Amino acid sequence: GKKKKTRPIAFPRKDDEFLCAFLRCKKFRVDDALKCAIRYTDFVHEFAEVLGSLDAEGEPMMDPKNQALIGLYTIKSTTNTGGRMICFRMAELPIEMLQKIDPKKHADIMYKQGIRFMLATFCRILSDPHAAVCGVAMCEDWADAPPLKLVMRLDNAMSTKQKKVMYSLFSDIIPMRLNAMMILNQPAWFTVVLSLVKPFLSKKLRKRIFLLKHDYQRFHSLIDPAVLPTCFKGSVDWGPIREKEQAASGGTCTFEDIGIASEQHSDETARPCECHNVVTSLASLVP
C-alpha cells in the first residue's frame, strides 16, 4: 500500500515541574491552566515544522552561533518583587543583518526565526520558580538604536497575521506572567509604532507598558543596578558572562530548553495530548 507520510510533531512535557508552570501562571486556577496548556499544545503542533530545526542551520539570516545572544541580557538575580528580568539592547542589533533583509524574500524566514527566538528566550525559564511564581519583567533600551528605516525592515518582513501570532505568544501561549514592559530612551517615533502594535496586545498587557525615556532611577527601583550590565547603567561587566553563555549554548536552542520533544509521528494519528489526561495531571498538582 501507499506509505504514510510522517512529519516531526512536538509533544509538551508532562512532568510536574513543567505542568506547574501553567498552574502558577494562572494562580492555580485549573480551568485556566488547562486552556493555556491546550493552546500551547495546539501551537507546537501547528508550528511543528518551524520547531523542527531550532538551530536554524543553513538559513542566511541567522548565525546559530551567536544570533540568539545579540542584544539579550537575562539577569540572573531577582527583581525587588522576586521575579526575573530580561533586557534587550536595540543598539546591538547587527546593522549588516538589517541591511540585508528583503521583506519580499525573507518574510517567512524572519517569521520562523522570530518564533524560535521568543520560545528559546522565554520557555527556558519555565522551570524557574522565581519567574513562574513572581513573574518576569522586560526592559528594552533604544539608546543608539539603528535608524528607523532599518528597524522597520523587521516589522515590514511580517504580515499582520504573522504579527498577531507573534504577540499571542506573550498573552496566550507561553505560561509566563509578564509583570512589566519598560522602554528606555524611546525615540520620538516610538509612540506611533506602539499605537500600531497595541491592537494586537491584550488589555492587561497594554496597561503594563511603561515609557521611561531617560528615567533610569525608576528602572533601578525595580532591580538593583549592582546586578545589571554597565550598558544599563549597572555595575556588571557582561563580557565574561557573555563568553560563558556562548560556550554553554553555542547560541542554539534545543527542544529540552523549550520543554518539548520531537518524534516522527503519522499525520493520521490523533492528538497526543488528550484533554482528560491534562485535566487529571493539573488537578493533581493543586494543593
Salt bridges, closest charged atoms under 4 A:
ASP15 OD1 - ARG13 NE 2.79
GLU17 OE1 - ARG13 NH2 3.62
ASP32 OD2 - ARG29 NE 2.62
ASP42 OD1 - ARG271 NH2 3.40
GLU59 OE1 - ARG116 NH1 3.58
GLU92 OE2 - ARG89 NH1 3.46
ASP108 OD2 - LYS112 NZ 3.28
ASP128 OD2 - ARG84 NE 2.53
ASP155 OD2 - LYS163 NZ 3.09
GLU245 OE1 - ARG242 NH1 3.06
ASP257 OD2 - ARG124 NH2 3.62
ASP267 OD1 - ARG7 NE 2.52
GLU268 OE1 - LYS4 NZ 3.85
